[in-house]
Amino acid sequence: MQLSDFNYELPAELIAQHPLANRTDSRLLELKLDGGNHVHLIDRQFKEILSLLKPGDLLVFNDTKVIPARLHGKKETGGNVELLIERISGDKQAWVQIRASKVPKTRSIVHIHNQAGESFPVEMIGYDGRFYEVRFPENVFGLLQRFGELPLPPYIEHQPDGEDVQRYQTVLAKNPGAVAAPTAGLHFDEDILRRLNDLGVEQATVTLHVGAGTFTPVREEDLSKHKMHYEWFSIPETTLQAIAKTKRHGGRVIAVGTTSLRALESQALNGQSSGETNLFITPGFQFRTIDCLLTNFHLPKSTLLMLVSAFAGMNHIHTAYQHAIHQKYRFFSYGDAMFLCRLENTKP
């Protein structure tokens, strides 16, 4: 596979910069496969998800919570530095991305500050070729709450405000650790979750802490050379039991987002229900757990676009994205959604 196979042209005005008034106001593009080389595309509103699911289906959400992962500071030499948490690796340690005119040297100190005039030192302790490891003087989570800023994706051009603090979290978010939202879950509010439950659609959760690496561009044209970033995940035993029950009774396991899918398919591959995963899903991957996927529209040349292409077929995804662009769907984190099922699970 080549990186250029996953490119497309997107008008900038289709990149959603703000959430809609209500979570369920978004649009939903349904992909229906006919068993041949054709895909039928149906334009819907997100609330119509109620008609696409049936009693006995299982929705699996990612309950990770976005942390205020962006930090601002100065080097000892006075230069400005921005740190973005990639993943927290210990009580006082984390891997970070660094933006500076010149990256601080190992063992040097960066002084993080906030608008209240407070500050604390961070020590640079390592580099793995992509991310920098830093040591905090006390618990990372506590310091982030006092000094951190919500890390909106790089394609959202405004500074985070009160609306973002509320809406760049899913209503199921409870386990802090992500530096990006599991965006497919942003379309659900409490009312639609209650209506799905009344319908007999089961709900379960996994935790996968989305890392900043999800926005790191793929730089290798030959995808076999790409090194996927690591993300921590955990799957409760109750979720594994719910999946087994759903499969026994002929229901469908539906991943709400690519992060839920990666967690479940990682577990299916190696049998581990928690740990770090760098699973890189490209066309040809054999899916073992997931029957259907609810997902947003993804960046060109991204690993997430490769994942959905593996799930539904490259040609089908290309057709769907061109349709979405023509119909002016909203793209990326605050954008609209797609619903797609593997061929053997498309019938209601």
Buried (B, 14 or more C-beta within 10 A) or exposed (E): BEBEBBEEEBEEEBBBBEBBEEBBBBBBBBBBBEEEEEBEBEBBEBBBBEEBBEEBBBBBBBBBBBBBBBBBBBBEEEEEBBBBBBBBBEEBBBBBBBEBEEBBEEEBBBBBBBEEEEEBEBBBEEBEEEBBBBBBEEEBBEBBEEBBBBBBBEBBEEEBEEEBEEBBBBBBBEBBBBBBBBBBBBBBBEEBBEEBEEEEBBBBBBBBBBBBBBBBEBEEEEBEEBEBBBBBBBBBEEBBEBBEEBBEEEBBBBBBBBBBBBBBBBBBBEEEBBEBBEBBBBBEBEBEBBBBBBBBBBBEBBBBBBBBBBBBBBEBBBBBBEBBBEEEBBBBBBBBBBBBBBEEBBEE
